[in-house]
Amino acid sequence: MSFKKHAKVSIVAVGEVEGGFGRFNTRMAAKLGRVSYFSRSGLRIDLSEVLDRVSSLYDISPNPKDFGLVACKANSVEIPNDNGDAFPKDELLRFEPRFGRRVYRSYEYKPFCLNHRSEDPKGARGVILDAHYNDKNSDREFVETLVAFDKTKDAVLAKGIKTGSIDGFSMGCSCGFTICSVCENVAYSRSDFCDHIKSQKMAKDRRTGQLIFERCFDVEFEELSSVGDPADPTARTTELIIASRKGMSDSERDVAQRFLQKNAGVLPSAVIKALTMGVE
């Protein structure tokens, strides 16, 4: 039995595809005080090879020109997230024969989804092109992912990402077992949890003063999602550029875009098209 884990994700750069190659505006990463691997000057990203492999599976466009790009700080190293889950450096850098690569690179070619609805691959809005272990920031190391989102499949989501009005991202993974940070109890299922994890997660142990959280092992990263209700204030873009439309306020546009994002999987396409005309 494995655990399913979700955690909020920070966006560090948004880019465009020109002539089949991806390029980034580096200002966002600079404002965050982050060194972003994918938005570094001169880096050109060829989407064609990945799209050849996955466009049919995910029902996304095979044309690189139909995509936008976003670079994300997918998860910190060693530091527990708000859900009380931490990913040790040794685990992230461990070579996993099942993947034929290091664990952190299991992100690669996985789907970009809405609200963790990854059961049907054809519901994906894009694909994770690449993952990089970013150790160029003085405060902490993190796994940085590169996501390509299909602007033709979900125009509302694409526009929201580009403007910053849709900025709640979250990662999804499975892990085979976890270890308590205080008593080092090993849990392969919820029934194995120690009292620390059962009732005191993310509190400080009364006896030792240590923060209580789970260290995750036997990890496979399975997807990244755009989520409708981001709980982590750090998982937000730093540039909010919402262009007003006559007769519709910024706050009204924001509400409409979030509604469309959250319900895109169930609304008829005709309804989405009609509503989209009001927020573009």
C-alpha positions in Angstrom: 0.0 0.0 0.0 1.3 3.5 -0.8 0.4 7.0 0.5 -0.9 9.7 -1.8 0.6 13.1 -1.1 -0.3 16.6 -2.4 1.5 19.8 -1.7 1.3 23.4 -2.9 3.8 24.6 -5.6 5.4 28.0 -6.3 5.6 29.4 -9.8 9.0 30.9 -10.6 8.7 31.9 -14.2 6.2 32.0 -17.1 7.3 31.7 -20.7 6.2 31.6 -24.3 7.0 29.3 -27.3 8.4 31.1 -30.4 9.4 29.2 -33.5 9.0 25.9 -31.7 11.3 26.8 -28.9 10.5 27.9 -25.4 11.7 31.2 -23.9 11.1 32.8 -20.5 10.6 36.2 -19.1 13.2 36.2 -16.3 11.7 39.0 -14.3 9.5 36.8 -12.1 12.3 34.6 -10.9 14.3 37.7 -10.2 11.5 39.3 -8.1 11.2 36.1 -6.1 14.9 36.2 -5.4 15.3 32.8 -7.0 17.8 31.5 -9.5 15.6 29.6 -12.0 17.3 26.9 -14.1 14.7 27.0 -16.9 14.5 30.8 -17.2 18.2 31.3 -17.4 19.4 33.5 -20.2 19.9 31.8 -23.5 18.2 28.5 -22.6 16.1 27.2 -25.5 13.7 24.4 -24.9 12.6 22.1 -27.8 9.1 20.7 -27.1 8.8 18.5 -30.2 10.4 15.3 -28.8 8.2 15.2 -25.7 5.0 16.0 -27.6 5.7 13.3 -30.1 5.6 10.8 -27.2 2.7 12.1 -25.2 0.3 14.3 -27.3 -1.9 11.4 -28.2 -2.0 9.9 -24.7 -2.9 13.2 -23.1 -5.0 14.4 -26.0 -3.0 17.6 -26.3 -1.8 19.4 -29.4 1.3 18.0 -31.2 2.3 21.5 -32.3 4.8 23.2 -29.9 3.5 26.6 -31.0 0.2 25.9 -29.2 1.8 25.8 -25.7 2.8 28.2 -23.0 5.5 27.4 -20.4 5.7 27.7 -16.7 8.6 26.9 -14.4 7.7 25.7 -10.9 9.4 25.2 -7.6 7.7 21.8 -7.2 9.0 20.8 -3.8 11.6 21.9 -1.3 14.4 19.5 -0.2 14.4 18.3 3.4 11.9 21.1 4.5 8.4 19.9 5.4 5.6 21.4 3.4 2.3 22.7 5.0 0.9 19.2 4.9 3.8 18.0 7.1 5.6 15.9 4.3 9.3 16.3 3.6 11.4 14.8 0.8 15.0 14.0 1.9 17.8 14.9 -0.5 19.1 11.3 -0.6 15.7 10.1 -1.7 15.3 12.7 -4.4 18.8 12.0 -5.8 18.5 8.2 -5.5 18.6 6.3 -8.8 15.5 4.3 -9.2 15.8 1.3 -11.7 12.0 1.3 -12.3 12.2 4.9 -13.8 15.7 4.5 -15.2 16.6 7.8 -13.6 16.8 9.6 -10.3 13.6 9.9 -8.2 13.1 13.6 -8.7 13.1 13.1 -12.5 10.0 10.9 -12.2 8.1 14.2 -12.8 9.2 14.0 -16.4 6.4 13.4 -19.1 3.8 13.2 -16.4 0.5 15.1 -16.9 -0.4 18.6 -16.0 -4.0 18.4 -14.7 -6.9 20.3 -13.1 -7.4 19.7 -9.4 -5.5 16.3 -9.4 -8.0 14.7 -11.8 -5.3 12.4 -13.3 -7.3 9.2 -13.6 -8.1 9.9 -17.3 -4.9 10.9 -19.1 -6.9 12.5 -21.8 -8.1 15.1 -19.3 -4.6 16.5 -19.0 -4.1 20.2 -19.9 -0.4 19.7 -20.7 2.7 17.8 -19.8 5.7 18.2 -17.5 8.6 18.5 -19.9 11.6 18.3 -17.6 12.7 18.4 -13.9 15.9 19.8 -12.5 17.5 19.6 -9.1 18.1 23.3 -8.3 20.9 23.9 -5.8 21.8 27.4 -7.0 19.9 29.2 -4.3 21.5 30.0 -1.0 18.5 29.6 1.3 17.3 26.1 0.2 17.5 23.5 -2.6 14.4 22.5 -4.5 13.2 20.5 -7.5 12.2 22.8 -10.4 9.9 21.5 -13.0 9.1 22.8 -16.5 5.4 22.5 -17.5 4.0 23.0 -21.0 0.2 23.9 -21.0 -1.9 23.6 -24.1 -3.5 27.0 -24.9 -5.8 25.5 -27.5 -7.3 22.8 -25.1 -8.0 25.2 -22.2 -7.9 28.8 -23.3 -9.2 30.0 -19.9 -6.6 28.2 -17.9 -3.8 29.3 -20.3 -4.8 33.0 -20.1 -5.2 32.8 -16.3 -1.6 31.4 -15.9 -0.2 34.0 -18.2 -1.9 36.9 -16.4 -1.4 35.5 -13.0 -5.1 35.3 -12.1 -4.8 31.5 -12.0 -1.8 30.8 -9.8 -2.7 27.9 -7.5 -0.5 24.9 -8.3 0.0 21.6 -6.5 2.0 18.5 -7.0 0.9 14.9 -6.6 3.0 11.9 -5.7 2.9 8.5 -4.1 5.3 7.1 -1.5 5.8 3.6 -0.3 6.6 4.5 3.3 7.2 7.4 5.6 9.3 7.9 8.7 8.4 10.0 11.7 10.8 12.9 12.3 10.8 12.4 16.0 10.6 8.7 16.9 11.6 7.4 13.5 8.7 5.0 13.3 8.3 3.5 9.8 4.8 3.5 8.4 3.7 1.6 5.3 0.0 2.3 5.9 -2.1 4.6 8.1 -2.5 1.8 10.6 1.3 1.9 11.1 1.3 5.6 12.2 2.8 6.5 15.5 0.9 8.8 17.9 3.1 11.8 16.7 1.8 11.5 13.1 -1.7 10.5 14.1 -2.5 13.5 16.2 0.4 16.0 16.4 1.7 16.5 12.8 3.4 19.8 12.3 3.3 20.6 16.0 6.4 20.5 18.2 7.0 17.4 20.3 6.5 18.3 24.0 9.5 16.3 25.2 12.1 17.2 22.6 10.8 20.4 20.9 11.3 18.8 17.5 8.9 19.5 14.7 6.7 16.5 13.9 6.5 15.6 10.2 6.8 12.7 7.8 9.9 12.0 5.7 8.7 10.4 2.5 10.5 7.4 0.8 10.0 5.2 -2.2 8.6 8.3 -4.0 7.2 8.6 -7.4 6.0 12.0 -8.6 2.8 11.5 -10.6 1.4 14.9 -11.8 1.2 18.6 -11.3 -2.1 20.3 -11.1 -3.7 23.7 -11.3 -5.9 23.9 -8.3 -8.9 26.2 -7.6 -8.2 27.0 -3.9 -4.5 27.4 -3.1 -4.0 27.2 0.6 -0.3 28.1 0.7 0.4 31.9 0.2 3.8 31.1 -1.2 2.3 29.1 -4.0 1.4 32.2 -6.0 2.9 34.1 -8.9 4.4 37.4 -8.1 3.1 39.3 -11.0 -0.7 39.9 -11.2 -1.5 41.5 -14.6 -5.2 41.4 -15.2 -6.3 43.4 -18.2 -9.7 45.0 -17.5 -12.6 44.6 -19.9 -15.2 47.3 -20.3 -18.2 46.5 -18.1 -16.3 43.9 -16.1 -14.2 44.7 -13.0 -10.9 43.0 -12.2 -12.5 41.2 -9.3 -15.4 40.0 -11.5 -12.9 38.7 -14.0 -11.0 36.9 -11.3 -14.1 35.2 -10.0 -15.2 34.1 -13.5 -11.8 32.7 -14.4 -11.5 30.7 -11.2 -15.0 29.3 -11.7 -14.1 28.3 -15.2 -10.9 26.7 -14.1 -12.5 24.7 -11.3 -15.4 23.5 -13.4 -13.8 23.1 -16.8 -14.0 19.3 -16.5 -17.8 19.2 -16.1 -19.1 22.3 -18.0 -20.2 21.8 -21.6 -17.8 23.3 -24.2 -20.5 25.7 -25.4 -21.0 27.1 -21.9 -17.2 27.5 -21.5 -17.0 29.3 -24.8 -19.8 31.6 -23.9 -18.4 32.4 -20.5 -14.9 32.8 -21.9 -16.0 35.6 -24.2 -16.8 37.6 -21.0 -13.4 37.3 -19.4 -11.0 37.7 -22.3 
